[in-house]
Structures are given as structure tokens and as C-alpha cells.
């Protein structure tokens, strides 16, 4: 088993956070630059963290969760859970809409 992996779980924690952040950025329409401003870091730092060449710290995870308005445990749970708990006010407008019947 590779370091950082839990038996029976497909993604490492780092991969799960990167996937969650990517999904949340997509759901909100935010760019790496937007996330960087919210976290007080450079866009290059966000890019390195998202590419896996640098790790998201626990403090980063707390700040990301607060920025997106979700619980940090939902961020760590993966992209599906993170997006399910994303507040409606944070979601980008103009996305797919349910068709009224």
C-alpha cells in the first residue's frame, strides 16, 4: 500500500482534498486566483497545492472550508460530499437547472 493511503479507500487524503477543492472551484465558478485571495496566498501557491507538488496544510483545510462555507470534515470526505454541503448562495448561477413539470 502506498504511503498516505488507508486500506480499502481509493484516494489518499491529499488527493481527496485536491479533488474537493477542484470540484468546489467548479461549483462556485471560482479560479485559483480567487481561492488564493481568500486564503491570503499567491495563485502559484494554490497551483502547487492543486498539482500535488505541495501539500494543503490542516490550517489551509480549515481556511478552505470556511471560505466555501462547509465543514472541514466535508472537505476531507471528498468532492461529492464537499459539493453536496456547499451552501446554495455559494453556487455559481447559470448552471444546470431542474425542469419544472
Protein Blocks (a to p, Z undefined) as FASTA:
>chain_A
ZZhiaehiabdfklmmmmmmmmmmmmnopafklmmmmnopafklmmmmmnopaccdfklm
mmmmmmnopafklmmnojklmmmmpcfklpcghiacdddZZ
